Amino acid sequence: MLRSLFAGVSGLRNHQVRMDVIGNNIANVNTVAFKAGRVTFKEGFAQLLQGASRPPGDQGGINPIQIGLGMQIGSIDQIFNQGNIETTGLGTDIAIQGDSLFVVRKGNQSFYTRSGNFQVDALGQLVSPTNGFVVQGRMYENGLLQDGIQDIRLPFGQKVSARPTSEVTLAGNLNASSPIFQGDFLDPADRALPVNEKAWTETQIAVYDSQGTKHDVKIQMWKTGANEWQWQLDPSTSASRQSFETDSNSPPTAIALPTPPAGYEILPENVRVTSPTGANYETPAAWSFTAGPPPGVSFTANMPSDSAIEVSYFMSPTAAATGVNGGTLTFDPTGVMTTNITAAIDFAVPGANPVQVDIKLAGGVNGLTQFASTASTAVLRDQDGYTAGSLQNFSIDRFGLITGFFTNGTTSPLGKIVLADFNNPAGLLRVGDNMYQESANSGSAVLGFALEGSQSQMTAGALEMSNVDLAQEFTSMIVAQRGFQANGKVVSTSDEMLQELMNVKR
């Protein structure tokens, strides 16, 4: 009699546990990356009333006679099925597609989570917002992936160094219909002559030195034959400019130019002098050049009193350049360039490394050509330098690679988020805050990167939703309720039978 009573009690108790798990699942139906639980039951201890007997020769055997004493909790499993992906649009939100987990750390203790709703804290660390644990991965320095798993840091405002320009490309079309240039191109007055108006062209591009300072490089080209053009680097390229005040009533004034760095010099033909009135004294005949150090310029032309004089100078290397700063371009009758020229621009920059830029003169129909057109379209393009910049934004791809976007328009890898895989993720120990820890039956974490060491991949700007199936939970709730009611009936019926037994004595 009492056996049935205790069996019913065990059913009540354990169906309540199942209801507790169902309630927890439903409560976390909107928890990020929550994994539902499932309760399974097992039969409890069975009392043996009579053992089994082997069949004798003239009759059959007898089975054992046992009475079950109730039921117990067999397991409470974690269902690690993939949850649906919800788009959020927030760059620090990351969803995992696969069985892997993020690695976060508190001090020297590692935790694991599927919840990817991360934030950037005041130190630039990528952290879990529920507890501040720091996301783990490997960081880049100067574009190189560093060894060792460490905290992911994304400090806005961090700097990226400037990259000096080393190469530009000259491509486009030189108008085959242009007239032959007449006169000396170095004389600015010739450029205004009607006969030369369409006979020359120039193009300009900004290049950068080792400190990220921008310099304008200009190339001039003029037609000298039916299939021939001359080109040169404009001497005013990257000229340093200063303004001076002088009085026409005073004797010619010697104005000192800066002393060039070692290996560079200032030549008379690379100095130009202009005044606000438009007078141009760029030809050496208009002034005398005094060798240094420091070099100087003596003005001999009459200028308005107290006028501002602008002096432009260009520092050229004393050693031979690796290429040339001018030359001849020849084309075949089809307009395709036949020359193969390597040009170089070399000039000094005070306080920075010398600028040395190679100019690629591309051939073929996609390079520098001479076709008939309304105007020449040859341009300098595709320079590979940039100024210094600071981190402005970042993005995360499906491999977990964090790419930084800097204010100078460049991108650079910043870090790579690591993932952890377990032989038995259902064996992980829940510790709250959507976190897990290793247990004796989960196995050790195997670290790797998405789609490399791990088969999982990441989706930025999205979160994994809870994998709770409400239809399944409500069905399980009905089953648990009916099971609880049935076991309650067992208890109440056993109580009534005991009451009848007590009434026998009456």
FIFIZA-218496 format. One record per residue (C-alpha): residue in one letter; x, y, z. Coordinates in steps of 0.001 Angstrom, whole numbers, plus 500000, padded with zeros to 6 digits. Layout:
REM residues N
+----+--------+--------+--------+
| aa |      u |      v |      w |
+----+--------+--------+--------+
|  A |      X |      Y |      Z |
...
+----+--------+--------+--------+
***
This chain:
REM residues 506
+----+--------+--------+--------+
| aa |      u |      v |      w |
+----+--------+--------+--------+
|  M | 500000 | 500000 | 500000 |
|  L | 502723 | 502413 | 500993 |
|  R | 504740 | 501497 | 497891 |
|  S | 502082 | 502969 | 495611 |
|  L | 501932 | 506066 | 497791 |
|  F | 505656 | 506710 | 497504 |
|  A | 505630 | 505901 | 493777 |
|  G | 502948 | 508549 | 493293 |
|  V | 504925 | 511035 | 495369 |
|  S | 508029 | 510444 | 493211 |
|  G | 505903 | 511084 | 490124 |
|  L | 504583 | 514327 | 491592 |
|  R | 508052 | 515514 | 492555 |
|  N | 509722 | 514736 | 489244 |
|  H | 506901 | 516019 | 487060 |
|  Q | 507277 | 519253 | 489007 |
|  V | 510957 | 519302 | 488008 |
|  R | 509909 | 518849 | 484395 |
|  M | 507510 | 521744 | 484774 |
|  D | 510332 | 523832 | 486242 |
|  V | 512459 | 523182 | 483139 |
|  I | 509535 | 523984 | 480839 |
|  G | 508905 | 527207 | 482745 |
|  N | 512567 | 528186 | 482421 |
|  N | 512482 | 527513 | 478679 |
|  I | 509397 | 529674 | 478182 |
|  A | 510833 | 532425 | 480392 |
|  N | 513923 | 532546 | 478126 |
|  V | 512027 | 532437 | 474832 |
|  N | 513539 | 535858 | 473943 |
|  T | 516933 | 535440 | 475601 |
|  V | 519810 | 535876 | 473122 |
|  A | 521213 | 532507 | 472004 |
|  F | 519455 | 530631 | 474836 |
|  K | 519559 | 526835 | 474557 |
|  A | 516441 | 525009 | 475728 |
|  G | 516499 | 522225 | 478315 |
|  R | 514751 | 518860 | 478226 |
|  V | 513914 | 516476 | 481075 |
|  T | 513935 | 512700 | 480660 |
|  F | 512780 | 510227 | 483332 |
|  K | 514045 | 506816 | 484344 |
|  E | 512527 | 504027 | 486337 |
|  G | 513361 | 503990 | 490012 |
|  F | 514450 | 501049 | 492174 |
|  A | 512409 | 497833 | 491727 |
|  Q | 511814 | 495511 | 494750 |
|  L | 512389 | 491851 | 493975 |
|  L | 509633 | 489623 | 495424 |
|  Q | 510653 | 486397 | 493738 |
|  G | 513649 | 485584 | 491601 |
|  A | 513610 | 483883 | 488232 |
|  S | 513972 | 480100 | 487951 |
|  R | 515602 | 478071 | 485187 |
|  P | 513246 | 475814 | 483212 |
|  P | 513380 | 472207 | 484570 |
|  G | 513188 | 469300 | 482200 |
|  D | 509430 | 468730 | 482398 |
|  Q | 508100 | 472350 | 482675 |
|  G | 508849 | 475980 | 481821 |
|  G | 510845 | 478563 | 483765 |
|  I | 509454 | 481312 | 485986 |
|  N | 510130 | 485034 | 485474 |
|  P | 511197 | 487247 | 488378 |
|  I | 508472 | 489017 | 490319 |
|  Q | 509311 | 492733 | 490958 |
|  I | 507437 | 495802 | 492078 |
|  G | 508659 | 499247 | 490929 |
|  L | 509092 | 501872 | 493603 |
|  G | 508539 | 504992 | 491452 |
|  M | 510581 | 507072 | 488986 |
|  Q | 513566 | 509424 | 488994 |
|  I | 515113 | 512181 | 486847 |
|  G | 517139 | 510485 | 484103 |
|  S | 518745 | 513613 | 482644 |
|  I | 518208 | 517303 | 482018 |
|  D | 519714 | 517849 | 478584 |
|  Q | 520776 | 521079 | 476890 |
|  I | 519500 | 521185 | 473313 |
|  F | 522278 | 522844 | 471278 |
|  N | 520279 | 523156 | 468085 |
|  Q | 520904 | 526290 | 465996 |
|  G | 518644 | 529221 | 466824 |
|  N | 517230 | 531503 | 464154 |
|  I | 519302 | 534554 | 463094 |
|  E | 517829 | 537990 | 463763 |
|  T | 519232 | 541031 | 461932 |
|  T | 519982 | 543989 | 464207 |
|  G | 522217 | 546236 | 462073 |
|  L | 524551 | 546888 | 465027 |
|  G | 528167 | 546305 | 464022 |
|  T | 529203 | 544790 | 467365 |
|  D | 526421 | 542168 | 467278 |
|  I | 527677 | 538791 | 466055 |
|  A | 525765 | 535566 | 465505 |
|  I | 527440 | 532157 | 465221 |
|  Q | 526173 | 529684 | 462664 |
|  G | 527464 | 526312 | 463826 |
|  D | 528283 | 524608 | 467113 |
|  S | 531113 | 526888 | 468278 |
|  L | 531115 | 529390 | 471146 |
|  F | 532794 | 532740 | 471741 |
|  V | 535624 | 532837 | 474260 |
|  V | 535480 | 535563 | 476915 |
|  R | 537774 | 536048 | 479843 |
|  K | 537659 | 537438 | 483346 |
|  G | 541222 | 537771 | 484534 |
|  N | 542830 | 534387 | 483865 |
|  Q | 539530 | 532475 | 483835 |
|  S | 537908 | 531625 | 480512 |
|  F | 534174 | 531395 | 479889 |
|  Y | 532212 | 530525 | 476766 |
|  T | 529034 | 531997 | 475326 |
|  R | 526787 | 531908 | 472295 |
|  S | 525460 | 535373 | 473043 |
|  G | 527136 | 537825 | 470655 |
|  N | 525560 | 541132 | 471733 |
|  F | 528952 | 542707 | 472451 |
|  Q | 529883 | 546306 | 473219 |
|  V | 533045 | 548431 | 473184 |
|  D | 533956 | 549744 | 476647 |
|  A | 535861 | 552879 | 477674 |
|  L | 539211 | 551151 | 477077 |
|  G | 538242 | 550038 | 473591 |
|  Q | 537786 | 546419 | 474688 |
|  L | 535102 | 544271 | 473062 |
|  V | 533101 | 542995 | 476047 |
|  S | 529942 | 541110 | 476977 |
|  P | 527471 | 543707 | 478284 |
|  T | 526008 | 541395 | 480949 |
|  N | 529202 | 541101 | 482994 |
|  G | 532059 | 542935 | 481229 |
|  F | 533984 | 539781 | 480316 |
|  V | 536410 | 540580 | 477462 |
|  V | 536125 | 538840 | 474085 |
|  Q | 539254 | 536907 | 473115 |
|  G | 541140 | 536653 | 469840 |
|  R | 544404 | 537576 | 468170 |
|  M | 545438 | 541141 | 467383 |
|  Y | 547210 | 542668 | 464387 |
|  E | 550126 | 545071 | 464584 |
|  N | 551156 | 546907 | 461419 |
|  G | 549160 | 544417 | 459386 |
|  L | 550818 | 541345 | 460953 |
|  L | 548844 | 538825 | 463021 |
|  Q | 550416 | 538511 | 466460 |
|  D | 550901 | 535260 | 468353 |
|  G | 548844 | 534376 | 471399 |
|  I | 545193 | 534715 | 472380 |
|  Q | 544511 | 538070 | 474043 |
|  D | 541835 | 540675 | 474708 |
|  I | 540265 | 542229 | 471614 |
|  R | 540883 | 546002 | 471740 |
|  L | 539407 | 548485 | 469246 |
|  P | 540347 | 551937 | 470555 |
|  F | 538806 | 554642 | 468389 |
|  G | 541363 | 557313 | 467573 |
|  Q | 544288 | 554902 | 467306 |
|  K | 546715 | 555998 | 464621 |
|  V | 547908 | 554415 | 461419 |
|  S | 551201 | 555714 | 460063 |
|  A | 551529 | 557449 | 456730 |
|  R | 552708 | 555552 | 453685 |
|  P | 554956 | 557416 | 451254 |
|  T | 553970 | 557219 | 447613 |
|  S | 556234 | 554904 | 445630 |
|  E | 554387 | 554584 | 442332 |
|  V | 551906 | 556405 | 440106 |
|  T | 550568 | 555519 | 436667 |
|  L | 550377 | 557759 | 433607 |
|  A | 547590 | 556594 | 431316 |
|  G | 544918 | 557982 | 429020 |
|  N | 544932 | 559476 | 425542 |
|  L | 547029 | 562176 | 423878 |
|  N | 545074 | 563870 | 421122 |
|  A | 546494 | 562800 | 417752 |
|  S | 544846 | 565852 | 416156 |
|  S | 546889 | 568289 | 418246 |
|  P | 549180 | 570665 | 416282 |
|  I | 552953 | 570485 | 416546 |
|  F | 554178 | 572626 | 419441 |
|  Q | 556280 | 575613 | 418348 |
|  G | 558766 | 577512 | 420424 |
|  D | 560381 | 576817 | 423773 |
|  F | 557985 | 575121 | 426164 |
|  L | 559968 | 576392 | 429135 |
|  D | 558944 | 579943 | 428257 |
|  P | 555509 | 580488 | 429852 |
|  A | 554637 | 583078 | 427211 |
|  D | 554712 | 580411 | 424501 |
|  R | 551895 | 578506 | 426153 |
|  A | 549454 | 581314 | 425449 |
|  L | 550151 | 581455 | 421699 |
|  P | 547103 | 580359 | 419669 |
|  V | 549199 | 577893 | 417673 |
|  N | 550230 | 576141 | 420913 |
|  E | 546889 | 576320 | 422700 |
|  K | 546016 | 572678 | 421963 |
|  A | 549547 | 571422 | 421384 |
|  W | 550344 | 570744 | 425035 |
|  T | 548661 | 569296 | 428101 |
|  E | 549516 | 568725 | 431735 |
|  T | 548284 | 566514 | 434530 |
|  Q | 548709 | 566670 | 438272 |
|  I | 548428 | 564245 | 441196 |
|  A | 549020 | 564504 | 444942 |
|  V | 551708 | 562242 | 446421 |
|  Y | 552728 | 561778 | 450056 |
|  D | 556070 | 561779 | 451861 |
|  S | 557046 | 559629 | 454858 |
|  Q | 555287 | 562011 | 457262 |
|  G | 552056 | 562004 | 455253 |
|  T | 552497 | 565536 | 453877 |
|  K | 550874 | 566009 | 450491 |
|  H | 552876 | 567231 | 447502 |
|  D | 551516 | 568069 | 444068 |
|  V | 553364 | 566383 | 441210 |
|  K | 552762 | 567819 | 437750 |
|  I | 553800 | 566429 | 434352 |
|  Q | 553654 | 568445 | 431136 |
|  M | 553451 | 566927 | 427638 |
|  W | 553636 | 568641 | 424253 |
|  K | 553522 | 567321 | 420696 |
|  T | 556789 | 567452 | 418730 |
|  G | 556012 | 565184 | 415771 |
|  A | 553308 | 563225 | 414006 |
|  N | 553693 | 560277 | 416401 |
|  E | 555925 | 561857 | 419008 |
|  W | 555388 | 563766 | 422241 |
|  Q | 557844 | 565187 | 424738 |
|  W | 557159 | 565063 | 428466 |
|  Q | 558802 | 566536 | 431560 |
|  L | 558287 | 566877 | 435263 |
|  D | 557272 | 570460 | 436033 |
|  P | 560216 | 572038 | 437914 |
|  S | 557778 | 573585 | 440368 |
|  T | 556736 | 570127 | 441551 |
|  S | 556652 | 569993 | 445337 |
|  A | 558211 | 573447 | 445611 |
|  S | 558507 | 574904 | 449093 |
|  R | 557129 | 578448 | 449090 |
|  Q | 557988 | 581530 | 451153 |
|  S | 556941 | 585194 | 450884 |
|  F | 559226 | 588190 | 451409 |
|  E | 558773 | 591975 | 451554 |
|  T | 561151 | 594212 | 449572 |
|  D | 561361 | 597927 | 448597 |
|  S | 562139 | 598904 | 444993 |
|  N | 564074 | 601958 | 446267 |
|  S | 566514 | 599779 | 448152 |
|  P | 569446 | 597993 | 446560 |
|  P | 568849 | 594503 | 445199 |
|  T | 568104 | 592277 | 448143 |
|  A | 569663 | 588834 | 448651 |
|  I | 567082 | 586498 | 450082 |
|  A | 568426 | 583299 | 451659 |
|  L | 566849 | 579988 | 450776 |
|  P | 566946 | 577063 | 453260 |
|  T | 569959 | 574815 | 453237 |
|  P | 569036 | 571595 | 451395 |
|  P | 569389 | 568251 | 453169 |
|  A | 572459 | 566140 | 452453 |
|  G | 572435 | 564811 | 448897 |
|  Y | 570227 | 567602 | 447499 |
|  E | 570822 | 571030 | 445988 |
|  I | 568916 | 574086 | 444748 |
|  L | 569782 | 574953 | 441158 |
|  P | 569053 | 578375 | 439565 |
|  E | 566642 | 576850 | 437063 |
|  N | 564599 | 575436 | 439930 |
|  V | 563924 | 578843 | 441559 |
|  R | 561037 | 581065 | 440493 |
|  V | 560169 | 584567 | 441676 |
|  T | 556782 | 586251 | 441186 |
|  S | 555109 | 589415 | 442435 |
|  P | 551443 | 590200 | 443186 |
|  T | 551346 | 592530 | 440179 |
|  G | 551699 | 589552 | 437876 |
|  A | 555322 | 590221 | 436914 |
|  N | 557209 | 586958 | 436516 |
|  Y | 560946 | 586727 | 437142 |
|  E | 561400 | 583001 | 436753 |
|  T | 564191 | 583217 | 434134 |
|  P | 567672 | 583304 | 435661 |
|  A | 568514 | 586369 | 433587 |
|  A | 566242 | 588484 | 435795 |
|  W | 568212 | 587862 | 438954 |
|  S | 571588 | 586612 | 440129 |
|  F | 572031 | 583337 | 441919 |
|  T | 574563 | 583210 | 444773 |
|  A | 575942 | 579841 | 445790 |
|  G | 575700 | 578904 | 449460 |
|  P | 575646 | 577717 | 451981 |
|  P | 573069 | 578986 | 452199 |
|  P | 572233 | 579846 | 448584 |
|  G | 570618 | 583194 | 447936 |
|  V | 568804 | 585173 | 445252 |
|  S | 569567 | 588808 | 444390 |
|  F | 566723 | 590700 | 442725 |
|  T | 567709 | 593129 | 439958 |
|  A | 564248 | 593946 | 438510 |
|  N | 562232 | 596987 | 439602 |
|  M | 559152 | 596098 | 441670 |
|  P | 556441 | 598139 | 443427 |
|  S | 557414 | 599491 | 446797 |
|  D | 556753 | 597150 | 449749 |
|  S | 555417 | 594424 | 447481 |
|  A | 555180 | 590788 | 448541 |
|  I | 557592 | 588610 | 446606 |
|  E | 556871 | 584892 | 446368 |
|  V | 559887 | 582653 | 446016 |
|  S | 559363 | 579044 | 444900 |
|  Y | 562237 | 576604 | 444951 |
|  F | 562700 | 572935 | 444162 |
|  M | 565360 | 570726 | 445757 |
|  S | 566895 | 568240 | 443346 |
|  P | 569151 | 565299 | 444220 |
|  T | 572862 | 565742 | 443572 |
|  A | 573209 | 562035 | 442661 |
|  A | 571777 | 560672 | 439445 |
|  A | 568119 | 559735 | 439742 |
|  T | 567007 | 556132 | 439314 |
|  G | 565088 | 557179 | 436219 |
|  V | 564540 | 560338 | 434243 |
|  N | 562349 | 563367 | 434793 |
|  G | 561513 | 563766 | 431097 |
|  G | 561731 | 562052 | 427768 |
|  T | 560125 | 561183 | 424452 |
|  L | 556926 | 559244 | 423896 |
|  T | 556547 | 557552 | 420511 |
|  F | 553474 | 555847 | 419060 |
|  D | 552907 | 553570 | 416101 |
|  P | 550430 | 554465 | 413321 |
|  T | 547625 | 552738 | 415250 |
|  G | 548101 | 555066 | 418241 |
|  V | 549697 | 552465 | 420563 |
|  M | 552805 | 553554 | 422463 |
|  T | 556015 | 551891 | 421309 |
|  T | 558378 | 553293 | 423930 |
|  N | 559078 | 551568 | 427223 |
|  I | 560083 | 554302 | 429654 |
|  T | 560664 | 554119 | 433392 |
|  A | 560509 | 557560 | 434929 |
|  A | 561331 | 558646 | 438455 |
|  I | 560486 | 561653 | 440568 |
|  D | 562998 | 562447 | 443292 |
|  F | 562858 | 565496 | 445535 |
|  A | 563866 | 566386 | 449064 |
|  V | 561440 | 567190 | 451862 |
|  P | 562790 | 568977 | 454945 |
|  G | 562101 | 566891 | 458042 |
|  A | 561032 | 563780 | 456111 |
|  N | 562631 | 561120 | 453968 |
|  P | 563209 | 562091 | 450325 |
|  V | 560263 | 561393 | 448054 |
|  Q | 561076 | 558841 | 445357 |
|  V | 558173 | 558013 | 443074 |
|  D | 558273 | 555763 | 440002 |
|  I | 555962 | 556685 | 437132 |
|  K | 554546 | 553790 | 435176 |
|  L | 553892 | 554654 | 431555 |
|  A | 551395 | 551986 | 430687 |
|  G | 551212 | 550794 | 427072 |
|  G | 548494 | 549132 | 425034 |
|  V | 544978 | 550389 | 424365 |
|  N | 544301 | 550561 | 428122 |
|  G | 547462 | 552558 | 428800 |
|  L | 548855 | 555701 | 427206 |
|  T | 547610 | 556066 | 423615 |
|  Q | 547477 | 558608 | 420783 |
|  F | 544030 | 558542 | 419202 |
|  A | 542157 | 561387 | 417573 |
|  S | 539848 | 563114 | 420047 |
|  T | 538600 | 566545 | 420994 |
|  A | 541181 | 566900 | 423769 |
|  S | 543984 | 565034 | 425497 |
|  T | 542898 | 563002 | 428520 |
|  A | 546238 | 561614 | 429744 |
|  V | 546305 | 561740 | 433539 |
|  L | 548432 | 560660 | 436467 |
|  R | 546456 | 558219 | 438616 |
|  D | 546605 | 555275 | 441023 |
|  Q | 549159 | 556609 | 443499 |
|  D | 549747 | 554202 | 446407 |
|  G | 550544 | 556595 | 449267 |
|  Y | 548407 | 558141 | 451979 |
|  T | 548645 | 560437 | 454962 |
|  A | 548391 | 559373 | 458599 |
|  G | 544901 | 558609 | 459923 |
|  S | 542975 | 557565 | 463003 |
|  L | 540470 | 554752 | 463516 |
|  Q | 536966 | 555897 | 462628 |
|  N | 534918 | 552699 | 462308 |
|  F | 535275 | 548940 | 461934 |
|  S | 533466 | 545927 | 460528 |
|  I | 533510 | 542178 | 461221 |
|  D | 533292 | 539575 | 458470 |
|  R | 532180 | 535927 | 458551 |
|  F | 535714 | 534803 | 459415 |
|  G | 535734 | 536969 | 462540 |
|  L | 538271 | 539366 | 460991 |
|  I | 537881 | 542878 | 462383 |
|  T | 538822 | 545497 | 459770 |
|  G | 539378 | 549116 | 460779 |
|  F | 538385 | 552082 | 458628 |
|  F | 540641 | 555111 | 459114 |
|  T | 540106 | 558807 | 458452 |
|  N | 542686 | 558755 | 455643 |
|  G | 540493 | 556375 | 453628 |
|  T | 542587 | 553274 | 454294 |
|  T | 541606 | 549987 | 455882 |
|  S | 543698 | 547739 | 458066 |
|  P | 543068 | 544458 | 459940 |
|  L | 542780 | 545025 | 463690 |
|  G | 542036 | 541620 | 465170 |
|  K | 540466 | 538214 | 464677 |
|  I | 537888 | 536712 | 467025 |
|  V | 538608 | 533168 | 468179 |
|  L | 535982 | 530433 | 468581 |
|  A | 535897 | 527372 | 470855 |
|  D | 534595 | 523923 | 469916 |
|  F | 533792 | 521071 | 472317 |
|  N | 533330 | 517347 | 471724 |
|  N | 530191 | 517521 | 473877 |
|  P | 528822 | 521085 | 474089 |
|  A | 525717 | 519759 | 475871 |
|  G | 528043 | 518829 | 478733 |
|  L | 529023 | 522450 | 479436 |
|  L | 528145 | 523869 | 482830 |
|  R | 525801 | 526852 | 482899 |
|  V | 527051 | 529617 | 485204 |
|  G | 524525 | 532395 | 484428 |
|  D | 524762 | 535536 | 482306 |
|  N | 524508 | 533348 | 479178 |
|  M | 527922 | 531918 | 480092 |
|  Y | 529245 | 528362 | 480180 |
|  Q | 532270 | 526690 | 481708 |
|  E | 534017 | 523442 | 480923 |
|  S | 532847 | 520391 | 482852 |
|  A | 534275 | 516915 | 483278 |
|  N | 532128 | 515629 | 480406 |
|  S | 532281 | 518538 | 477939 |
|  G | 535851 | 517976 | 476883 |
|  S | 538473 | 520699 | 476619 |
|  A | 538007 | 523720 | 474381 |
|  V | 539553 | 523464 | 470921 |
|  L | 540311 | 527003 | 469754 |
|  G | 540251 | 528069 | 466127 |
|  F | 539026 | 530686 | 463684 |
|  A | 535733 | 530624 | 461804 |
|  L | 535874 | 528471 | 458658 |
|  E | 539521 | 527653 | 459414 |
|  G | 540097 | 525634 | 462569 |
|  S | 536353 | 525736 | 463218 |
|  Q | 533535 | 524843 | 460833 |
|  S | 531321 | 527609 | 462204 |
|  Q | 531012 | 531053 | 460697 |
|  M | 529962 | 534458 | 461982 |
|  T | 527322 | 536928 | 460874 |
|  A | 527933 | 540521 | 461959 |
|  G | 525015 | 542859 | 462574 |
|  A | 522851 | 539949 | 463726 |
|  L | 522119 | 537868 | 466826 |
|  E | 521157 | 534247 | 467360 |
|  M | 517685 | 533925 | 468834 |
|  S | 516586 | 531449 | 471503 |
|  N | 515981 | 527946 | 470145 |
|  V | 512922 | 527447 | 472400 |
|  D | 510009 | 525996 | 470404 |
|  L | 506854 | 527338 | 472064 |
|  A | 504602 | 524775 | 470394 |
|  Q | 506768 | 521977 | 471772 |
|  E | 506920 | 523600 | 475196 |
|  F | 503148 | 523999 | 475448 |
|  T | 502684 | 520378 | 474404 |
|  S | 505226 | 519275 | 477009 |
|  M | 503435 | 521433 | 479558 |
|  I | 500157 | 519577 | 478909 |
|  V | 501926 | 516223 | 479205 |
|  A | 503609 | 517294 | 482457 |
|  Q | 500325 | 518579 | 483835 |
|  R | 498491 | 515340 | 483039 |
|  G | 501322 | 513296 | 484468 |
|  F | 501215 | 515344 | 487642 |
|  Q | 497418 | 514918 | 487875 |
|  A | 497665 | 511153 | 487321 |
|  N | 500284 | 510777 | 490054 |
|  G | 498122 | 512923 | 492315 |
|  K | 495305 | 510461 | 491719 |
|  V | 497615 | 507612 | 492742 |
|  V | 498395 | 509400 | 495984 |
|  S | 494752 | 510210 | 496737 |
|  T | 493571 | 506672 | 495853 |
|  S | 496281 | 505125 | 498052 |
|  D | 495155 | 507433 | 500854 |
|  E | 491550 | 506308 | 500440 |
|  M | 492593 | 502634 | 500524 |
|  L | 494547 | 503278 | 503709 |
|  Q | 491474 | 504936 | 505146 |
|  E | 489407 | 501829 | 504331 |
|  L | 492041 | 499736 | 506031 |
|  M | 491792 | 501887 | 509134 |
|  N | 488023 | 501388 | 509099 |
|  V | 488334 | 497543 | 509210 |
|  K | 489131 | 497746 | 512914 |
|  R | 485869 | 499541 | 513529 |
+----+--------+--------+--------+
***
